[in-house]
Amino acid sequence: MESVPIANTSAKEFKSELFQQLARVGKCLSSDKRLEVLSLLAQGPKSVEKLAQVTEMSVANVSRHLQVLLDARLVKFSKKGTYVIYSLADPSIGAFLFALWSIGESQLADVTRIKQEFLHEYKDIRTLSLEEARTKMEAGAIILLDVRPRDEYEAGHLAGAISIPMEELEPYLQNLPRPVEVVVYCRGPYCISSTQAVAKLQREGITAYKLEGGEHEWLKEAN
């Protein structure tokens, strides 16, 4: 019987073990809830309790999802007093998530359909591209609003942006000088808050735009 070369056997075992390890990431991302948790952590570190509040899951469920993400080395944690604070294990995971969103939108018709159905209710919303927004900012012609929660703004934000979380938008409008142009951004292309904020600004007679993309896309192009 002809023996199988050891080198070929070793190569096969190498590839098998390699793909088994990579599959750990794929299995971890098979949950819509874990994807939601990762997308929130991409905006900045959060406690288990904060993640439970935002996702409307129980602390126990969030903890279980975080354990799966931790086992796949996609998140890490630290202690702050009595709280356990989670964050992405590496910035490259955030870039991977945005690539996943892009692939999903280009390859899955349902993603586009869901997005279009939602935006149909806001068909009068105007947008600005990254380049258009940058030109206006350099000319001092617009105010850039970050409507994410304050902790996410403090974790990282676009240069020149003003932090006005959604719950503070109404009182902020009372002191906003007219005429003025405003550009709003939040967590990314699928963030609802920026769309709702622009709609509210427009109802108040303010020229407002939604920034296409989000912080990740803006910083990526700026680099």
Buried (B, 14 or more C-beta within 10 A) or exposed (E): EEEEEEEEEEEEEEEEEEEEEEEBBEEBBEBEBBBBBBBBBBBBBBBBEBBBEBBEBEEEBBBBBBEBBBEBEBBBBEEEEEEBBBBBBEEEBBEBBBEBBEEBBEEEEEBEEEEEEEEEEBEEBEBBEBEBBBEBBEEEEBBBBBBBBEBBBEBEBBEEBEBBBBEEBEEEBEEBEEEEBBBBBBBBBBBEBBBBBBBBBBEEEBBBBBBBBBBBBBBEEEE
